[in-house]
Structure formats: C-alpha cells, structure tokens
C-alpha cells in the first residue's frame, strides 16, 4: 500500500490548488465547503430533540424527488433514535467528483459519519488509508454473520469496510426474437462457455452477430471475475495469468472472431467507441454477458430504442468447473468514517438502508432477506413487454447463485488496465498468448511492488 504520508501530502496540495482556483471555477467547490443546500437546512432545523444526529455524504442530488433522498427521510421517520442529515456534495451523480470533494473535506478535518461510494475500489482505496471504520465488531455485537445477511460485503485484509446498498450481478441477456428464430431454448444454470460459443454461432444470422464483447478489462476473461477470488492475483498477491482460464478465454475470443465470425471484430469495437449496451439494443448482437444494470437501461427507449423483450440466463461456467451458479456481484458501498463519534448510529443507518432503501431506489439489494420474485414483479410490472420478469427473477435470485471467497486490492483498477492492454495487443497484433502473458505478469508485479 502507498505510504500514508504521501497521500496526505497529495491531499494538502490538492486542497491548496482548489482553494486558489475558486475564483476560476464559478463556485464549483462550494458544495464541499459551504453550508448544505436549502432542503438540507430545512431538514436540520426540523430535527426532533433527543435524536442522535449524523451526517450522510452522498453524490445523489439533494432533491425531494431523488429516491436516495426519499429513503433517508423514510429512515428518519422509521425510528426515534437517529436523525440523518443528507449532505450532497455534487448534483450530477458523479461519484468520482464526489470522492475528490469528500477527500478534501476529510483532509481539512471534517468528521464524516457515513458516506457512499460509486464502486468498491473507491471505498477500498479510502479504507487502505485508515479513514474507514471496520464493521466486523458491529456485526459481532449484533450477533449476526455478514455472509448470512448479504450476497457480498466489501472486504480488505479480512475486515469488512462497506455494505452494498444495491448489487449488480453478471448474467446473460438475450433478444427473445433472435432466440426464437434460431430455435434455441433459454439456457439453464450449468451451461458452459463452449455452449455459449455454440449459441453464438447459431444466433449469427440476418446481418447480426450472435454476441458482443466489450473493451473493458472483464471481457478478456470473464471467468476470472466470476470464478476466482481475485481476477488478477492469488492470495499472496502474485499474478494468476498461468490460470488455464486466461489462455482458454483469450483463445475463445480469437476463435469466435476469426473462425466463427459470430462476434464483431475487436478492432471495429475499439474504433467505434460503443456504449457497452449499444450493439445489443440496436439488434446487432443477439446475446450479451453483462452486469444487471442492463435491465433498467433497457427501459430507456430514448437512449436505446428497441421493441424486443429481454430474457435472462445465468453466466456460463468454465468447461472444467463443477460449481454451479458462479457469478460476479459488485456495487457501490455504504461506509462509516473512522473518526465518527456516532458509529453505532451510523451502523444502524447503513443496515436499514441495505434492507429497506430498495423500496425507493428500485435497485436490486445485496441483502438476502428479500422476496426476489415479488421485488422484480413490483419493479417491472408495467414493463413486461420489454422485460421477462420470470427469467429475470429466476436468474438474479436463484438460491444456487454464489461467489468465490473474494478479496480486493485498492489498486485493482490498475491491474485491470494491464489486462485490457495485454488483450488488445493479443488481438490487434496477433501475438501469442504466452508472450502477452509474460508482459502482463511483469507489469502486475511492478504495480503490486509499488503498493507494498
């Protein structure tokens, strides 16, 4: 891990630059230092006496129509012990911009009770600096096990640092019209990547491809993200590119493109700069392995116009795997600041949010204690022409779904970029896997060493 002193120096420099640049920013940094917005001031002035007061820092807008805002107000009304002040540092839902402003606040001495992040890496990076409170003692005090309560929690070095307010799960989405025309049944849990290749061949017809692979670092080897504890490292922080799944998946991608012609050429995908969902909803690809945010995106007909119904199946498993239901679950986190003086209240709040906020946000929770089918039917009861709710509920809430015992590192995004670059070289320069593997291994070792 990088030295704390380096981080503090960087933050102080950033704070100085930001302070000097206020006159040129049109007041953009005011959200990080000024008083809360008017809705927040009104809420604070109406706080009942006797309630323990905490602040919740978020990148969601401070507006009555914002679902996250509604969830927080519902929590405040649900009990008489804690009152949460909703503090929005940005109004554009940009979590990266939000985290920069939050870092400045923390560096300047602001005591943060609860905050949210847009992804796990953002939270783990702060946890590695010691500014996030571990949650293990709170679960112990409550007498519950986190793994019994959630599909996933955000961990680093054995400590729980965040709870997922909502979860994004990888699955396979199909164009029902294409599936029916090819005479194919919706695959069931247990189908393999070899089966996936076969489906892609049969679905390739009438000017469209059977599937689409995006440029992100997950797509060179989806197996590493769904069936391995970490997609680039072993428990001793050594690169895992000797894992057979890497050679298999790299070669699968090349064969599907060059031999089967069932997937759009990687060079064309790079040049076109598609949105990850664009080709699927345009009808240019029949199926797509993708995170579950594709469900709601499919309702945005202005951005992704289409008329076909989406149907869903689990992620394929590796050919030699005997495990069923392996998938990848991720999401943004809710965390407690290490210097908060109201940690028990903060814990009560984030536990409630992970259980109840889905009623307002309409997002899939990581909390296990929900009726998944009822939830899906409620969310999408008016959209069944576009969403097959039965296959969606069966896929997302199958009791056989599982994840490996995962671990993450704060520099995971750097490792992901190394794989992206290695795969690009493999595909575009027609290089051997062994040559690319050697380069990726060396680059990953350098990053790990630099972060010790």
N, C-alpha and C positions, 0 to 999 in steps of 0.2 A: 504494500500500500504506500502511496505517496506520503511524504512527511507532512505532519500537521502544520509545521511552521511555514512550509512552502505555500500551503493552502491559505493560511491566514494572511501572509504577505500579499498573495494574489488578490484576496478579497479586499484588503485595505487599499491596494492600488486601484481596483475596480471601483471602490467606493469614492476615492478621490476623483477619478476621472468622471464618474457620474455626477458628483456634486458640482464639478467645474462646468459640466456640459448642460446644466439645467436650462440655461437661457436659450440654448440652441435646440432643445427638444420639445418646445411647446408645452412643457409641464408633464411630459410622459412619465417621469419618475415620481410624480406627486403621489400616485397611488401607493407607492411603497412607503411614504413617509408622512403624508397628510392624514387628517382625521378620516374615519370611514365615510362612505357615501351616505346620503341623507336617509336612505332606508335603514342603514345600519344604526345611524344615530337615533332614529325613532325607536328601533327595537331596543337599543341600550337604555333609553330613557324610560321604557315601559317595563324593565326587568323587575320582577317581584322581589321584594326584600326577603333576605334569608336564603336565597338560592346561591349556590357556589357558581361563580361566573368564570367561563373560559372563552378563549378566542379560537375560532376555526378559520384558518387561512386557506383560501381556495382560488383556483383560476376560473371558476364558474362565475357568471355575471351576478351582480347583486340586484336582481330584479324579481318582483313577485311572481312572474311567470316562469322563472328558472326552476326546473324540477329539483335541483340540489338545494336551492334556497327554500323551496316548499318542504323538503324533507327535514331540513334543520328546524324550521319553525314547528313542524309536527313533533319533533323530538322535544322541543321546549314545552310544548303543551301536554306531552305524554306523562310528565312526572313533575314533582315539586322540589327536586333537589339540585338540579343543574340548569343553568341558563347559558346557552351558547350564543356568542356574538359572531355573526357572519362577516368575515373580512375578505373581500375580493380585491386582489392586487392588480388584476387585469380584467378587461371587459371583452376580450376577444377569444377566451378559452385557450390561449396559447400557453401550454404548460411549461415550455422552455423559457419563455419570457417571465413567467410567474416564478420559476425556480431561481432565476437570476435575481429578481427583486427580493425574494424571500432570503436568499443568501446574504444580500446586503443588509437586510434588517437584522439577521442573526449576528452578523459581524459587528454591527453597530450597538449590540447589546439588547436587542429586543428579545423578550422571553416568549417563546412560541409554545402554546399548549397543544394544539392539534393542527396538522397540515395534511394536504393531499398532494399526490404526485400523479403525473400522467402515465408513468410506466415504472417498472421495478428498478431499472438502472438508476433513475433519478433518486429513488429512495435509498438504494444501497450505497450510492456514492456519498450521500449525507451520513448514512449510518457508519461508514468507514471513517468518517471524521469525528465521530463521537457526539454528534448533535441529535441523535435519535435514541429514544428510550427503549430498551428491550422489553418485550411484552411477556416473556416466559413467566416472571413472578406473578403477574396478574392472572394468567390462566391457572397457575398453581393455586393461587388464593381462591379463585372461583371454583376450583375443583373440577375443571373440565380439561380435556385434551384438544389441542387445536386441530389435530388431524381428524378427530371425530366431528368437529364443527364445520370445517371448511375443506373444499376441494384442494385448496392451496393457500399457504401463507408465505410471506416474503421473509426469507432467512438469509443470514450471513454468519458463517462460523458457528452454526448451531443455535444462534439466537434469532428469535422472531422479532422483526423490526416493523412489520406492517401487515395490515389486513386488507384484502382486496374488497373494495366497495362494490365492484362488479367484476365479472370474469369474461374473458374472451377465450373461447375454446376452438381449436382447429377441427375442421370437418371437411367433408367433400360436398359441394353443392352442384346440382345437375339442372340443366334445362330439360324440363319434362317433355317438351315437344320432341327434342332431339333423341332423348332416351327412348320414347315410344316408337319413333320412326325407325330406330336401329333395332327394335325388337328386343331390347335389353331390360332386364329386371333391375330394380334398385338393389345395389349390393348390400350385403349384410355384414355385421361385425365379423371380422376374421378374414376379409378379403385382403389380398396381398398387393404389393407394388407390381408384381408380374401380372396379376389380374388387372390392375389399373392400366398397364400398358396395353393389354388386350382390349379393354373397354375403349381406350383412346383410338386404337386402330379402327374399331367398328363404328365409332361415332364420327370419324372423319369422313365427311360426305357433303355434297351440295355446297361446296365452296367454303366450308368452315372446318376448323381443326377440332380434334377430339378433346384437347385440353390446352391449358395455358400455364406457363411457368413465368413468374415474375423475376425481377432482378435482385430482390432482397436476399440477404445472407441466409435466410432459412431455406430457400429453394434449391441451392446446390446439394443439400442433403436434409430433407425433411425428417428422415428417420432420426438424425442426431437430436432433433428438437422434441420428438415425441417418445423416444425410447431410451435416451441416455440421460444420466444425471446432469450433465452439462454438455452443450453442443460442441465445445472445442477442447475441454480439459478433463483430465481424470482427477481423482481425489487429491493427488499430490501436485496438482497444477502443471502436469505435463500434457503436451498436445496429444490428441487422440486420433490423429489422421491415419494411423495404422488400423483403426477400427474398420472391419470389412465393409461397413455400410457406406463409407465415403467412396471407395473405389466403385462399389455397386451403383451408387446413385449418380456419380459423375458419368459413368459409362451408360447408365439408363438414359440420362438426359441426351447424350450424344446420339445414341441409337434411335431414340424416338424422333429426333430431329432429322438425322441423316438417312436412316434406313426406313423408318415407318412413315415419315412425313406427316406425323399426327400432331405436331406441335409447331407453333410459329417459330421460325429461326431466331436464335438468341440475338444475333446481330441486329435483326429488324426490331426486336423488342427494345434493345438498348437505344437504337436510333429514334424510335417513335416516342419514347418517354411516356408510355401509357400510365394511367392510373391502374392500380393492381386489379381492379374490378372491371375495367373498361371493356376489354375484349369479350368477357363472359356476357355482360349485359347487352352488348351490341350484337350478340348472336354469332360471334366469330370463334367461339370456343364452347364446347358442349358441357364441360365439367371443369371444376376448379377446386383444388385443395387450398383452403384459405381460413383465416380466423373468422369467428362467428359474427363480426361486425358486418359481414356481407348481408346478413338478414335485414337489418334496418336500412342499409344502403339501398337494398332492392326496392324499398318503398319510396325512394327519392326519384320519382319518374322524370323530374325536370333535369336532373343530372344524368340519370341512367334510364332513358326511355326504353321500355320493353313491355311485352304483353304476356310472356310465358310465365308459367308457375315454376317456382324454385322448389326442388325436392332435395332431401338431405340424406347423407350416409356418413358413417364413421371414416376417419382417416385410415388408409390401408396400413397393414402391418408389414414389417420386413419378412421376407420369404422364410427365413430360418427361425423366426420368433414363434414361441409357443404361448406368448402372453396375448390376451385379448383386451381390447379397449384402451390401448395406449394412445394418449393424445397429449397435446400441449395446452396448458391453461396459463393465462397471464392476465395482467391488468394493472391499473394504477393502484396506489396504496394510500391507506389512511395511517398516519403515524403520530406518535406523541413526542414532543420536544423534550430533550434530556434535561433542560433546566426548568421545565414547568413545575410550578408549586401546586398544581391541581391534577396530578397524574391519575388518581382514582376516578375523578370526574371525567377526565379525558378518555379513560379506558371505557367507562360506561357509555359515553357518547359514541365511540367508534364501534363498539359491539352492537349498539342499537342500529347504527347506520348500516352495518353489514347485513343485518337481519331484515330491516324494515324499509330502507330507502328505495328499494326496487319498486314499491307501490307508486312512487312518484317519478323516478327516473326511467322506469320501464326498461331497465337493463337486467341482464341475467346475473343473479348473485352468485358469489362463490360459496355462500352459506348453504350447507346441505339440508337444513331443516325446512325446505320449501316443497310444495306440491308442484313439481315442474310442469306437468301437463296442464294443470289449472292455470299456472302462470302464463304459459305460452298461449293458451286459448284466450285468456283475458287480454294479453298484449296485442294479439293479431286477429281477433275475432272478426274484424271488419276488412281484413286483407287476405282472405283465404284464396282469392283468385290469383294472388301473387305468391303466397306462402303456403306450403303444405304443412300445416301445424302438427299433424300426426307424426310425420317423419322427422320434423324438427325436434319435437319433444322427445321422441324415441332416441334420437342421436345425442342431444345435449344432456339428457337425464337418465341415460341407460345406467343401471347400477353397476355394470361391469366396467364403466369408464375408470381409468386410473392413470396416474403419472408415476414415473420413477421417482425415487427419493432425490429430488433435485437440489443443486446448490448453484449459487450465482456468485459472480465477482463484479466489483464496481466498474471494471474496465471491459466488461463484456461487449460493449459496442465496438471497441477497437478490434477485438478478436473477430467479431462478425464481419467487419470490413475486410480483414485479411482473407477470409474465406470468399467473400464476394470478388475480390481482386484475383484470387487464385483461380476461381471458376471461370472468370472472364478470360483469363489467359489460356486456360484449358480449351475453351470453346472457340475463341476467336483465332488463336494461333495454332490450333490443332496439335497441342502438346500432349505428351504422355502424362498419365496421372502421377506416376512416380516422380517425375521432375517437378510437377506443381506441388505435390505433397511435401517434398523436401523444402521448397521455398516457404510454404505456409508454416511448416514446423519451425523453421528458423525464425520467422517473423513473430510467431506466437511466443516463442521462448524469450525474445527480446522484450516484448510487452510485459510478460509475467515478471521478468527480472527487474524491469524498471519500476514496477509497482510493489516490490517487496518492502 
